[in-house]
Amino acid sequence: MDKQINISVCIPVYNGEETITRAIESVLKQTYKPLEIIVCDNASTDKTEQIVKPYILKGIKYYRNNNNIGMYGNWNKCIELSRGDWIYLLHDDDEMLPNMLLDVCQSISKYNNENIGMIFGKVHVFDDTIGKQLVINYPFNDDILLDKYELIKYISKGNFIYCPGVLVSKKIYDNGLRFVDNFLIDYIMWVNINKIAKVLFINKLIANYHLNNDSLTITGGEKNFIDSIKAIEGLQKDKELLPYFDNFNSYIKSNYIGLSSYYFKRGEKLKSKTALSHAKSIKNNCLKRIILKLEIAMLIQFISHKLALKFLNHNFHFKKIDKS
């Protein structure tokens, strides 16, 4: 690399006493050193402050909000505090792999003359609640520079980009883009970035993403699905995104299916049926098989409770699925 690339690593945290050390240590072990490491504490009530303060001697910048400003507000606060040309948000329960910044900076140097607003790579996703690693399918087999709207073509079908695998140019945030209060907080940001700038994918594993009992993905439940549906319906109102309307429909439908399954597991059968009806009403054929499988799974569970006949007569009307 011909010149130093200035990266701000920001760790927004709230009550992260059990995980913040792992996150900070993963930054300190980087083979390419960042310009600054910022920990923005959202008025934690546990021992987070006591754990982080000794790291100030190692160059960590520690900021503590007087009041809790919300997760999204704290992410935006990190952006405001940053001085680097590139900003990396590391959740307090995630971790960087040792060569992450080196890999990213080499890619930035390689594509130096391109209008790149965002860089992302592969991440390992660990569900710590069940002790398993989840498989993430990426649509790219090599590094690829995606032009404006080109990334949207892929993620309009579903999000495969995780925050700890993403760096964003400060220029993007200088244009006024900020995180909004929605479960799809990151997804909305990726879409908005690709509307105004190119996005670079690097085909390297660069970070670990952890799901745990405190993760919004785990705890959000019903609100996650409803927020997702509303967010995607909002994107569909953007005339510039009209070419991806059908893809967004598939994403909405999958969330209705997830919502139906969520209600069903909780014994809320009427809500489950209503959500499934919404999924069926969306004019898109690619998820018919998934809906049928969900209906069959529901039926099997009811058979085990000797209610299959009543359920079949009053809830479902099976029909042949067109394979064309």
C-alpha positions in Angstrom: 0.0 0.0 0.0 1.3 3.4 -1.0 -0.2 5.4 1.8 -1.8 5.0 5.2 -5.5 4.3 5.2 -7.2 5.8 8.2 -9.9 3.6 9.7 -12.0 4.4 12.8 -13.0 1.2 14.6 -16.1 2.0 16.7 -17.6 -0.3 19.4 -21.1 0.7 20.5 -22.0 -1.1 23.7 -24.7 -1.4 26.3 -24.3 -3.8 29.2 -21.6 -5.7 27.4 -19.6 -6.9 30.4 -19.5 -10.5 29.2 -18.4 -9.8 25.7 -16.7 -6.4 25.4 -13.2 -7.8 26.2 -13.3 -10.2 23.3 -14.3 -7.4 20.9 -11.6 -5.0 22.1 -8.9 -7.6 22.0 -9.8 -8.6 18.5 -9.1 -5.0 17.4 -5.8 -4.8 19.3 -4.6 -7.9 17.6 -5.1 -6.5 14.1 -2.0 -6.8 11.9 -2.9 -3.4 10.4 -3.5 -0.8 13.0 -6.5 1.5 12.8 -6.4 5.3 13.3 -8.5 5.1 16.4 -10.5 2.7 18.5 -13.7 4.2 20.0 -15.9 2.6 22.6 -19.2 4.4 22.9 -21.0 3.3 26.1 -24.8 3.8 26.0 -25.1 4.4 29.8 -24.4 0.8 30.8 -25.6 -0.3 34.2 -23.3 -3.3 34.5 -19.4 -3.4 34.8 -18.8 -2.4 31.2 -17.1 0.9 32.2 -14.8 -0.8 34.7 -13.7 -3.3 32.1 -13.1 -0.8 29.4 -11.3 1.9 31.3 -8.0 0.0 31.7 -7.8 -0.1 27.9 -7.5 3.6 27.8 -3.8 3.2 28.6 -3.6 1.1 25.4 -5.0 3.9 23.3 -8.7 3.2 23.5 -11.0 6.2 23.4 -13.9 5.7 25.9 -17.1 7.8 25.7 -20.1 7.3 27.9 -23.5 8.8 27.2 -25.2 10.5 30.2 -28.5 8.8 29.2 -29.4 5.8 27.0 -30.0 7.2 23.5 -31.1 3.9 22.0 -29.2 1.4 20.0 -29.6 3.3 16.7 -28.7 6.6 18.4 -25.6 5.1 19.8 -24.5 3.8 16.4 -25.0 7.3 15.0 -23.0 8.8 17.9 -20.1 6.5 16.9 -20.2 8.0 13.4 -20.1 11.6 14.8 -17.1 10.8 17.0 -15.1 9.2 14.2 -12.2 11.0 12.4 -11.2 8.2 10.0 -11.8 8.1 6.2 -13.5 4.7 6.8 -15.7 3.7 9.7 -16.1 0.2 11.0 -18.9 -0.6 13.6 -18.1 -3.6 15.7 -20.8 -4.8 18.0 -19.6 -5.5 21.5 -20.4 -9.2 21.2 -18.7 -9.7 17.8 -15.0 -10.0 16.8 -12.6 -9.1 14.0 -10.3 -11.8 12.6 -6.6 -10.7 12.8 -6.0 -9.8 9.2 -9.4 -8.1 8.6 -8.1 -4.5 8.3 -5.1 -5.5 6.3 -7.3 -7.4 3.8 -9.7 -4.5 3.6 -7.0 -1.8 3.2 -5.3 -3.8 0.4 -8.6 -3.9 -1.4 -9.1 -0.1 -0.9 -5.7 0.5 -2.4 -6.4 -1.8 -5.4 -9.6 0.1 -6.2 -8.4 3.5 -5.2 -9.9 5.4 -8.1 -13.4 3.9 -7.8 -16.3 5.6 -6.1 -16.6 3.0 -3.4 -19.0 3.8 -0.6 -18.9 0.4 1.2 -16.8 -2.7 1.5 -18.0 -6.0 2.9 -16.6 -9.5 3.2 -17.6 -12.9 4.5 -18.3 -13.6 8.2 -18.8 -16.7 10.3 -22.2 -16.6 12.0 -22.4 -18.4 15.4 -25.7 -19.0 17.2 -24.3 -19.1 20.7 -27.8 -20.1 22.1 -27.5 -23.5 20.5 -23.8 -23.8 20.0 -23.8 -24.1 16.3 -22.3 -22.3 13.3 -24.8 -21.2 10.7 -24.2 -21.5 6.9 -24.3 -18.3 5.0 -24.6 -18.5 1.2 -22.9 -15.7 -0.7 -23.8 -15.1 -4.4 -20.2 -14.3 -5.3 -17.2 -16.6 -5.7 -14.5 -13.9 -6.1 -13.9 -10.3 -5.3 -16.4 -8.1 -7.2 -17.0 -4.4 -7.6 -20.7 -3.7 -7.7 -22.0 -0.6 -9.5 -24.8 1.5 -8.2 -28.0 -0.5 -7.7 -26.2 -3.7 -8.5 -26.0 -4.9 -4.9 -29.6 -4.1 -4.4 -30.4 -6.6 -7.1 -29.0 -9.3 -4.8 -30.1 -8.2 -1.4 -33.6 -7.3 -2.5 -34.2 -11.1 -2.2 -32.8 -11.3 1.3 -30.0 -9.9 3.4 -26.7 -11.8 3.6 -24.5 -8.9 4.7 -23.6 -8.7 8.5 -22.5 -5.6 10.3 -19.1 -6.9 11.5 -18.2 -7.6 7.9 -18.8 -4.0 6.7 -16.8 -0.8 6.4 -18.4 2.4 5.1 -16.6 5.5 3.7 -16.9 8.6 5.9 -18.0 10.4 2.7 -21.3 8.4 2.8 -22.1 9.5 6.3 -21.0 13.1 5.4 -23.9 13.0 2.8 -26.3 12.7 5.7 -27.0 9.0 5.8 -27.7 7.7 9.3 -29.2 4.5 10.9 -32.9 4.5 11.5 -35.0 2.9 14.2 -36.0 -0.4 12.5 -35.1 -4.1 12.9 -33.7 -3.9 9.3 -31.4 -1.0 10.4 -28.4 -2.3 8.5 -30.3 -3.6 5.5 -31.9 -0.2 4.9 -28.4 1.4 5.1 -26.9 -1.0 2.6 -29.7 -0.3 0.1 -29.3 3.5 0.6 -25.5 3.3 0.2 -25.8 1.4 -3.1 -28.2 4.0 -4.5 -25.4 6.6 -4.4 -22.1 4.6 -4.5 -20.4 1.4 -5.6 -19.9 -1.5 -3.2 -16.9 -3.8 -3.1 -17.2 -7.4 -2.0 -13.9 -9.1 -0.9 -14.0 -12.9 -1.0 -12.3 -13.4 2.4 -13.4 -14.3 5.8 -12.9 -11.2 8.0 -15.1 -11.4 11.1 -17.2 -13.5 13.5 -20.8 -12.6 14.2 -22.5 -13.9 17.3 -26.1 -14.5 18.1 -26.9 -14.7 21.8 -29.8 -14.3 24.2 -29.3 -10.5 24.1 -29.2 -10.2 20.4 -32.1 -8.3 18.8 -32.3 -11.1 16.2 -33.2 -13.5 19.0 -35.2 -11.3 21.3 -37.2 -9.3 18.8 -39.8 -11.9 17.9 -43.0 -10.5 16.5 -41.6 -7.0 16.2 -38.7 -8.2 14.0 -41.0 -9.6 11.4 -43.4 -6.6 11.4 -40.6 -4.1 11.3 -39.1 -6.0 8.4 -42.3 -6.0 6.4 -42.9 -2.3 7.0 -39.4 -1.4 6.1 -39.5 -3.4 2.8 -42.9 -2.0 1.9 -41.4 1.4 2.4 -38.6 0.6 0.0 -41.1 -0.5 -2.6 -42.5 3.1 -2.6 -39.2 4.3 -4.0 -39.6 4.7 -7.7 -35.9 4.1 -8.3 -36.2 0.6 -6.8 -39.2 -0.4 -9.0 -37.1 -2.9 -10.9 -36.7 -4.9 -7.7 -40.4 -4.9 -6.7 -40.9 -8.6 -7.2 -37.7 -9.5 -5.3 -38.9 -7.3 -2.4 -42.3 -9.2 -2.6 -40.4 -12.4 -2.0 -38.7 -10.9 1.0 -42.0 -9.6 2.4 -43.6 -13.0 1.8 -40.8 -14.9 3.6 -41.3 -12.6 6.6 -45.0 -13.3 6.7 -44.2 -17.0 6.6 -41.8 -16.5 9.5 -44.4 -14.5 11.4 -46.9 -17.2 10.9 -44.5 -19.9 12.2 -43.7 -17.6 15.2 -47.4 -17.3 16.1 -48.0 -21.0 15.5 -45.3 -22.0 17.9 -46.8 -19.8 20.5 -50.3 -21.3 20.1 -51.8 -18.2 18.5 -53.4 -20.1 15.6 -55.7 -17.3 14.4 -52.8 -14.9 14.0 -50.8 -17.7 12.4 -53.5 -18.3 9.8 -53.9 -14.6 9.1 -50.1 -14.1 8.5 -50.0 -17.1 6.3 -53.0 -15.7 4.3 -51.0 -12.5 3.8 -48.1 -14.5 2.5 -50.4 -16.3 0.0 -51.9 -13.1 -1.2 -48.6 -11.7 -2.4 -48.3 -12.4 -6.2 -45.0 -14.2 -6.3 -44.6 -17.9 -7.2 -41.1 -18.6 -5.9 -42.1 -19.4 -2.3 -45.2 -21.6 -2.9 -43.2 -24.7 -2.0 -42.1 -23.1 1.3 -45.7 -22.2 2.2 -46.8 -25.8 1.4 -44.1 -27.2 3.6 -45.1 -24.9 6.5 -48.7 -26.0 6.1 -47.7 -29.6 6.2 -45.6 -29.1 9.2 -48.5 -27.5 11.0 -50.7 -30.3 10.0 -48.3 -32.9 11.3 -48.1 -31.2 14.7 -51.9 -31.2 14.9 -52.1 -34.9 14.0 -49.9 -35.6 17.0 -52.6 -33.9 19.1 -55.5 -35.7 17.3 -56.8 -32.4 15.9 -55.8 -32.9 12.3 -59.3 -33.4 10.8 -60.8 -30.4 12.5 -57.8 -28.3 11.5 -57.9 -29.4 7.9 -61.6 -28.7 7.5 -61.5 -25.3 9.0 -58.1 -23.9 8.1 -56.4 -25.2 4.9 -57.5 -26.0 1.4 -54.6 -27.7 -0.4 -54.2 -27.4 -4.1 -51.7 -28.6 -6.6 -48.6 -26.5 -7.0 -47.7 -25.5 -10.5 -44.1 -26.6 -11.1 -43.6 -24.4 -14.2 
